[in-house]
Amino acid sequence: MTALVRDPIPLAPRPGRRPPAAGAASLALRPVLDPPRRPARVLAAFPSAVYLELRGTAEPRVVAVVSSDAVRLPNAVVMVATRRERPFRSVREGGEAWIGDGRVEAEGLETKVRRWWDPAPALGPVTPAALARGVGALESALGEAGDTARGGLADHPDLLRLSGRCAEGDLAGAVESAERIVGLGPGLTPSGDDILAGLLVSLRLIGGAAGQDDRAVWLADWLGAAVTADAGTRTTSLAATLLHCAASGGAGAEVAAVLRAVAGHEPAGPAVRRLLAAGHTSGADLAAGVHAGCRAALALRSLRSPAGRSRKVSA
């Protein structure tokens, strides 16, 4: 990911305190990082990441602060420290935090945003032939991964229905299947939400790059609106934020690499392996959603009459 903005102004250390650590923040976080600081709480703390939840209802509600070698989510502030340096050793779950004025603060943690990165990878135009090759390479890489590509909802009937309905351009059917898997599964990011995040971001970015009369993007618009409408009450706050990011085209670094592979910009095998290594089942669930979204983007190109006019996508 490309750094877009660099802050050249040196930061004066506060009396008796170390200067804040430098961080690179996702552009998705500008609405919460630019305004004056607001209170937050530590939702969860791990050796490689902490998750801070803002009080209020506007998204993004959850900000991830991660080490430089951690999984890079689309709502992340990336620190220069690695996991081995234990940058979050003083942060405790449930503790107080502050977000705003370009900073993220919690007990023993203070990070100043020095640069920004774009969570929506630039894929460029993708021809039908290149998209077909990319989807084939993705399927081959997932097949070679074997059981490591089986997520928490592998073979779940609604996952299979969701994939099929999206490929048919059946919005009503896709929404029905998607709403049944929102919040389905354990953990901070349930399997159903990871699948939906991968699906939404792939429909929007691959569909937009493929330029199929905006049908995949149209599907992403309405499906995203449906699953995010009440996500805050149906799943975890972190998963709800990630669904909102995905609906607007925000991808984590590992997902972005797979999308670049589908677009023909890098090998699929290494990118898929990095994604599958993320979390317990999150990587596999995201991969399943990406696969479904890319297959749908490819299939929607064929929804065209012999005269060259687009068929009506069902709603």
Phi, psi and omega per residue, in radians:
M1 nan 2.551 -3.004
T2 -1.664 2.305 3.033
A3 -1.264 2.240 -3.054
L4 -1.743 -0.659 -3.046
V5 -2.308 2.323 3.099
R6 -2.052 2.343 3.127
D7 -1.686 1.898 -3.067
P8 -1.497 -0.058 -3.050
I9 -1.371 2.133 3.115
P10 -1.154 2.515 -3.105
L11 -1.739 2.180 3.115
A12 -1.357 2.267 3.124
P13 -1.158 2.557 3.069
R14 -1.293 2.580 -3.111
P15 -0.962 2.222 3.085
G16 1.337 0.118 -3.109
R17 -2.278 2.681 3.064
R18 -1.237 2.638 3.067
P19 -1.118 2.661 -3.120
P20 -1.149 2.580 3.076
A21 -1.264 2.567 3.116
A22 -1.352 2.540 3.110
G23 -2.457 2.746 3.049
A24 -2.018 2.137 -3.003
A25 -1.920 2.546 3.020
S26 -1.142 2.473 3.077
L27 -1.088 -0.364 3.087
A28 -1.106 -0.324 -3.089
L29 -1.658 -0.001 -3.119
R30 -0.987 -0.672 -3.130
P31 -1.069 -0.378 -3.134
V32 -1.907 -0.363 -3.126
L33 -1.552 -0.547 -3.115
D34 -1.289 -0.697 -3.105
P35 -1.183 3.030 3.075
P36 -1.007 2.669 -3.060
R37 -1.077 2.488 -3.134
R38 -2.268 2.708 3.126
P39 -1.261 2.612 3.088
A40 -2.544 3.079 3.051
R41 -2.315 2.711 3.117
V42 -1.377 1.928 -3.134
L43 -1.301 -0.741 3.136
A44 -2.785 2.651 3.138
A45 -2.364 2.282 3.127
F46 -2.332 2.931 3.138
P47 -1.041 -0.530 -3.078
S48 -1.909 -0.030 -3.093
A49 -2.851 2.610 2.937
V50 -2.239 2.587 -3.131
Y51 -2.089 2.169 -3.084
L52 -1.975 2.289 -3.106
E53 -1.892 2.146 3.080
L54 -1.355 2.603 3.078
R55 -1.462 2.219 -3.073
G56 2.358 -3.056 -3.048
T57 -2.038 -0.262 -3.092
A58 -1.268 2.487 3.075
E59 -1.609 2.590 0.033
P60 -1.393 2.255 3.130
R61 -1.504 -0.475 -3.071
V62 -2.006 2.262 3.084
V63 -1.947 2.225 3.062
A64 -1.686 2.286 2.998
V65 -1.962 2.074 -2.972
V66 -2.213 2.713 3.036
S67 -1.279 2.872 -3.057
S68 -1.179 -0.336 -3.142
D69 -1.874 0.327 3.129
A70 -1.651 2.958 2.988
V71 -1.067 2.300 -3.027
R72 -1.779 1.758 -3.135
L73 -1.389 2.807 -3.124
P74 -1.230 -0.142 3.096
N75 -1.968 0.604 -2.988
A76 -1.827 2.546 2.827
V77 -1.831 2.084 -3.058
V78 -1.707 2.153 3.111
M79 -1.529 2.814 3.126
V80 -1.352 -0.278 -3.090
A81 -1.392 2.608 3.057
T82 -1.618 2.950 3.131
R83 -1.036 -0.648 -3.102
R84 -1.119 -0.411 3.111
E85 -1.409 -0.091 3.065
R86 0.926 1.025 -3.094
P87 -1.219 -0.278 -3.076
F88 -1.963 0.365 -3.029
R89 -1.116 -0.433 -3.112
S90 -1.650 -0.101 -3.069
V91 -1.483 2.311 -3.108
R92 -2.117 2.446 3.095
E93 -1.009 2.360 -3.123
G94 1.542 -0.126 -3.127
G95 -1.270 2.901 3.128
E96 -1.390 2.642 3.116
A97 -2.598 2.919 3.123
W98 -2.414 2.450 3.133
I99 -2.361 2.280 3.106
G100 2.460 3.025 -3.070
D101 0.983 0.522 3.133
G102 1.303 0.269 -3.093
R103 -2.293 2.754 2.965
V104 -2.226 2.199 -3.076
E105 -2.286 2.443 2.999
A106 -2.644 3.097 -3.121
E107 -1.018 2.026 3.128
G108 1.344 0.137 -3.103
L109 -2.361 2.212 3.018
E110 -2.522 2.078 -3.091
T111 -2.176 2.314 3.081
K112 -1.895 2.251 3.135
V113 -1.274 2.054 3.137
R114 -1.851 -0.291 3.103
R115 -2.720 2.918 -3.098
W116 -2.196 2.639 3.040
W117 -2.302 2.656 -3.048
D118 -1.645 2.072 -3.130
P119 -1.349 -0.077 3.101
A120 -1.777 1.793 -3.081
P121 -1.150 2.477 3.077
A122 -1.442 1.988 -3.059
L123 -1.743 -0.348 -3.103
G124 1.253 3.049 3.124
P125 -1.195 2.456 -3.141
V126 -2.158 2.123 3.136
T127 -1.284 2.785 3.089
P128 -0.970 -0.732 -3.130
A129 -1.141 -0.718 3.127
A130 -1.164 -0.661 3.117
L131 -1.140 -0.723 3.106
A132 -1.082 -0.732 3.099
R133 -1.135 -0.717 -3.124
G134 -1.131 -0.744 3.100
V135 -1.135 -0.680 3.081
G136 -1.097 -0.718 3.114
A137 -1.150 -0.661 3.094
L138 -1.105 -0.784 -3.132
E139 -1.137 -0.662 3.096
S140 -1.124 -0.749 3.138
A141 -1.134 -0.696 3.099
L142 -1.170 -0.667 3.099
G143 -1.122 -0.712 3.115
E144 -1.159 -0.465 -3.127
A145 -1.261 -0.336 3.086
G146 1.092 -2.320 -3.053
D147 -1.165 -0.388 3.135
T148 -1.173 -0.279 3.111
A149 -1.593 0.032 3.129
R150 -1.552 1.994 -3.117
G151 -1.523 -2.968 -3.078
G152 -1.205 -0.355 3.137
L153 -2.063 0.490 3.120
A154 -0.985 2.314 3.137
D155 1.186 0.153 3.074
H156 -1.138 2.332 -3.062
P157 -1.029 -0.624 -3.120
D158 -1.275 -0.473 3.037
L159 -1.162 -0.773 3.124
L160 -1.126 -0.715 3.127
R161 -1.153 -0.731 -3.130
L162 -1.048 -0.790 3.130
S163 -1.071 -0.780 -3.127
G164 -1.166 -0.735 -3.123
R165 -1.142 -0.678 3.104
C166 -1.125 -0.742 3.139
A167 -1.120 -0.482 3.108
E168 -1.510 -0.157 -3.067
G169 1.290 0.429 -3.099
D170 -1.592 1.627 -3.071
L171 -1.115 -0.822 -3.100
A172 -1.043 -0.778 3.122
G173 -1.158 -0.668 3.130
A174 -1.148 -0.746 3.127
V175 -1.108 -0.739 3.133
E176 -1.040 -0.794 3.140
S177 -1.226 -0.685 -3.116
A178 -1.127 -0.736 -3.096
E179 -1.155 -0.382 3.114
R180 -1.383 -0.279 -3.132
I181 -1.934 -0.005 3.042
V182 -1.070 2.190 3.125
G183 1.338 0.104 -3.074
L184 -1.444 2.068 3.131
G185 2.080 2.843 -3.107
P186 -1.513 3.039 2.984
G187 1.631 3.084 3.137
L188 -1.150 -0.553 3.056
T189 -2.219 1.617 -3.131
P190 -0.980 2.683 -3.077
S191 -0.978 -0.761 -3.117
G192 -1.025 -0.674 -3.129
D193 -1.269 -0.656 3.068
D194 -1.076 -0.747 3.109
I195 -1.055 -0.828 -3.125
L196 -1.112 -0.663 3.114
A197 -1.096 -0.792 3.109
G198 -1.093 -0.694 3.129
L199 -1.128 -0.862 -3.058
L200 -1.101 -0.807 -3.082
V201 -1.204 -0.555 3.127
S202 -1.260 -0.759 3.080
L203 -0.985 -0.787 -3.066
R204 -1.234 -0.869 -3.005
L205 -1.411 -0.827 3.114
I206 -1.220 -0.725 3.103
G207 -1.062 -0.754 3.113
G208 -1.134 -0.691 3.135
A209 -1.197 -0.599 -3.128
A210 -1.335 -0.375 3.035
G211 1.104 0.802 -3.134
Q212 -1.633 1.120 3.100
D213 0.965 0.487 3.051
D214 1.141 0.282 -3.106
R215 -1.194 -0.737 3.110
A216 -1.179 -0.669 3.119
V217 -1.179 -0.712 3.065
W218 -1.017 -0.764 3.117
L219 -1.120 -0.722 3.109
A220 -1.093 -0.686 3.132
D221 -1.017 -0.945 -3.034
W222 -1.306 -0.671 3.108
L223 -1.178 -0.700 3.092
G224 -1.099 -0.736 3.111
A225 -1.080 -0.659 -3.113
A226 -1.179 -0.796 -3.034
V227 -1.420 -0.347 3.124
T228 -1.632 -0.214 -3.039
A229 -0.971 -0.775 -3.129
D230 -2.236 0.472 -3.118
A231 -1.057 -0.557 -3.127
G232 -1.086 -0.379 3.129
T233 -1.840 -0.121 -3.047
R234 -1.958 -0.237 -3.128
T235 -2.536 -3.035 -3.122
T236 -1.247 2.759 -3.132
S237 -1.123 -0.631 3.094
L238 -1.139 -0.807 -3.138
A239 -1.100 -0.662 3.122
A240 -1.098 -0.749 3.105
T241 -1.092 -0.730 -3.139
L242 -1.168 -0.591 3.059
L243 -1.132 -0.732 3.094
H244 -1.099 -0.731 3.100
C245 -1.061 -0.822 -3.110
A246 -1.107 -0.689 -3.126
A247 -1.088 -0.481 3.123
S248 -1.704 0.137 3.077
G249 1.656 0.251 3.139
G250 -1.533 2.172 -3.120
A251 -2.135 2.535 2.978
G252 -1.229 2.898 -3.066
A253 -1.033 -0.705 -3.097
E254 -1.208 -0.700 3.076
V255 -1.168 -0.739 3.139
A256 -1.021 -0.668 3.131
A257 -1.116 -0.697 3.111
V258 -1.157 -0.706 3.111
L259 -1.127 -0.666 3.074
R260 -1.130 -0.609 3.100
A261 -1.149 -0.751 3.108
V262 -1.090 -0.612 3.114
A263 -1.351 -0.068 3.065
G264 1.584 0.281 -3.065
H265 -1.692 -0.198 3.088
E266 -2.778 2.855 -3.120
P267 -1.128 2.484 -3.089
A268 -1.311 -0.671 -3.036
G269 -0.970 -0.994 -3.137
P270 -1.070 -0.676 -3.124
A271 -1.129 -0.744 3.129
V272 -1.139 -0.715 3.140
R273 -1.110 -0.694 3.104
R274 -1.121 -0.701 3.132
L275 -1.164 -0.767 -3.114
L276 -1.136 -0.390 3.139
A277 -1.400 -0.085 -3.077
A278 -1.428 2.095 3.067
G279 1.186 -3.011 -3.133
H280 -1.319 -1.027 3.034
T281 -2.185 -0.042 -3.066
S282 -1.015 -0.764 -3.131
G283 -1.068 -0.777 3.129
A284 -1.163 -0.669 3.126
D285 -1.177 -0.751 3.071
L286 -1.058 -0.723 3.135
A287 -1.088 -0.682 3.104
A288 -1.094 -0.724 3.105
G289 -1.172 -0.726 3.098
V290 -1.066 -0.759 3.126
H291 -1.052 -0.812 -3.140
A292 -1.085 -0.745 -3.125
G293 -1.165 -0.714 3.141
C294 -1.204 -0.695 3.074
R295 -1.076 -0.710 3.135
A296 -1.155 -0.745 3.119
A297 -1.043 -0.664 3.106
L298 -1.228 -0.779 -3.094
A299 -1.158 -0.617 -3.090
L300 -1.183 -0.312 3.050
R301 -1.134 -0.491 -3.074
S302 -1.507 -0.093 3.126
L303 -1.384 1.192 -3.052
R304 -2.478 2.384 -3.121
S305 -1.256 2.819 3.127
P306 -1.013 -0.489 3.139
A307 -1.349 -0.075 3.108
G308 1.643 0.051 3.119
R309 -1.564 2.473 -3.117
S310 -1.181 2.346 3.000
R311 -1.266 2.683 3.141
K312 -1.237 2.209 3.073
V313 -1.417 2.242 -3.013
S314 -1.217 2.543 3.120
A315 -2.220 nan nan
